[in-house]
Amino acid sequence: MDVPTFAEIETEFLQRIRHHVYCTMATIDLKNRPRSRIMHPVWEGAAGWIISWPESPKAKHLQHNPHVSLAYFCHDTTKPVYVECTAGWMTDRTEQQRVWEFYKTVPPPLGFDPTPHYGTIDHPLFGLIKLIPWRIELCTLGGESVIWHKK
């Protein structure tokens, strides 16, 4: 079943990802092959944030192709969530600091204090990826999937 607005799935989406926490994120490498890894996004409405190393292989992949696919499926395999996004590095210092503080306000297990890992946003290994979904699918095995597409 398609729904026209993110607001119609927001509560269920956030409930499911809070339950799963981690997801796989697939990128496309420089030879146009998929590569996946485990990530820990934090969502702020329909936008997602990932703290990650800016010199990782995923940085080269995102420069090559900004489209990523997320799959949440760990604890309740009957209710996976699939999120198709464009992803890019957030370099605005004010926004980086705002999201850094936002991470601290999100209840665990999703939110956390990044300070023990990075100290500050000035750490050379600190990078911030912004996820902008264009499609979110809430599956229910044996039931009907609910799908939102960004217009």
WOGINOR-V665616 format. One record per pair of residues at least 6 apart in sequence whose ideal C-beta (glycine too) atoms are under 8 Angstrom apart, sorted by sequence separation. I is the first residue (numbers start at 0). J is the second residue. If there is no record, write none. Layout:
BEGIN
I;J
I;J
END
This chain:
BEGIN
2;8
16;22
27;33
28;34
41;47
42;48
51;57
52;58
61;67
89;95
104;110
105;111
119;125
138;144
5;12
26;33
27;34
40;47
41;48
72;79
103;110
117;124
120;127
137;144
25;33
26;34
40;48
41;49
71;79
72;80
102;110
103;111
117;125
136;144
137;145
25;34
26;35
40;49
70;79
71;80
89;98
102;111
103;112
136;145
137;146
25;35
39;49
70;80
71;81
102;112
103;113
136;146
24;35
38;49
69;80
70;81
71;82
102;113
135;146
136;147
23;35
24;36
69;81
70;82
113;125
134;146
135;147
23;36
24;37
38;51
68;81
69;82
134;147
23;37
24;38
68;82
69;83
99;113
134;148
22;37
23;38
68;83
69;84
133;148
134;149
21;37
22;38
24;40
67;83
68;84
133;149
21;38
22;39
66;83
67;84
132;149
21;39
22;40
66;84
67;85
131;149
20;39
66;85
67;86
65;85
66;86
36;57
65;86
99;120
34;56
47;69
65;87
34;57
16;40
96;120
24;49
61;86
95;120
16;42
34;60
61;87
61;88
28;56
92;120
13;42
40;69
98;127
12;42
29;59
58;88
95;125
26;57
28;59
29;60
38;69
28;60
95;127
24;57
27;60
31;64
94;127
26;60
29;63
9;44
26;61
28;63
47;82
53;88
9;45
27;63
27;64
47;84
49;86
26;64
88;126
89;127
5;44
27;66
88;127
89;128
5;45
88;128
89;129
26;67
48;89
87;128
88;129
25;67
86;128
87;129
24;67
25;68
86;129
24;68
25;69
86;130
24;69
25;70
85;130
86;131
23;69
84;130
85;131
22;69
23;70
84;131
22;70
82;130
84;132
85;133
22;71
23;72
83;132
84;133
21;71
22;72
48;98
82;132
83;133
83;134
19;71
21;73
50;102
82;134
83;135
19;72
20;73
48;101
81;134
82;135
19;73
48;102
81;135
82;136
16;71
19;74
43;98
80;135
81;136
15;71
18;74
19;75
80;136
18;75
80;137
81;138
22;80
43;101
80;138
78;137
79;138
15;75
22;82
26;86
41;101
78;138
19;80
41;102
69;130
78;139
79;140
77;139
78;140
15;78
50;113
67;130
77;140
16;80
41;105
76;140
77;141
15;80
50;116
42;109
50;117
61;128
12;80
41;109
58;126
41;110
39;109
54;124
53;124
57;128
52;124
53;125
53;126
52;126
50;125
51;126
50;126
51;127
50;127
51;128
49;127
50;128
48;127
49;128
48;128
48;129
49;130
47;129
48;130
46;129
47;130
46;130
46;131
47;132
45;131
45;132
20;108
20;109
40;130
17;108
17;109
16;109
15;137
12;135
12;137
11;137
5;132
8;135
8;137
5;135
11;145
8;145
7;145
8;147
7;147
5;147
0;143
2;145
4;147
0;144
2;146
3;147
5;149
0;145
1;146
2;147
0;146
1;147
1;148
3;150
END
